[in-house]
Amino acid sequence: MNDDDEPEGYTWEVDYADGLNIRDVLREDESGSIEKSVAKLILDAKRKKRLNNRPAKVRLGIMRYVYLVIDCSFSMADKSIQPSRLAVTIKALNQFLDKFSEQNPISQVGVVVCRDKRAERLIPLTGNVRLVKESLSTITELLCHGEFSLHNSLMATIRSLHY
């Protein structure tokens, strides 16, 4: 048996090398240069990145009403996430409000907080994002006590939306 007949290395290496057929990717032009192929690969990569980073389709001109329900139970004062779960939640909500108001300029946002199994409207629906952010900044860990009730929170938002 001839040594040339036996494949050298592992069988997966042959499959891997077949998948990397460089001649299929890079083509030489008449002068023997591969610059055009490399430029095309770079353009394709940039186009793919641009398509992936493109924002989702947003329908403008639609009036949206959104209530943010914030858990103010004793578990939100826990320091498992630094500085606290409540502080991280408020920071995330501020970032959400920035994006949401940018994409939905005629929307209305309100805030409902829930503690002691009771839901109360912190701020009614308003188009003023600055006012919503100011009301979020008034929530502190000192207000966090009792238990959270999703049912009561949803009922409070439904009652507010009916008016």
Secondary structure, DSSP 8 states (H G I E B T S, - for coil): --TTTS--S-HHHHHHHHHT-HHHH----TTS--HHHHHHHHHHHHHHHHHHHS-----TT---EEEEEEE-SGGGG--SSSS-HHHHHHHHHHHHHHHHHHH-TT-EEEEEEEETTEEEEEEEEES-HHHHHHHHHT--GGG--S---HHHHHHHHHHHHH-
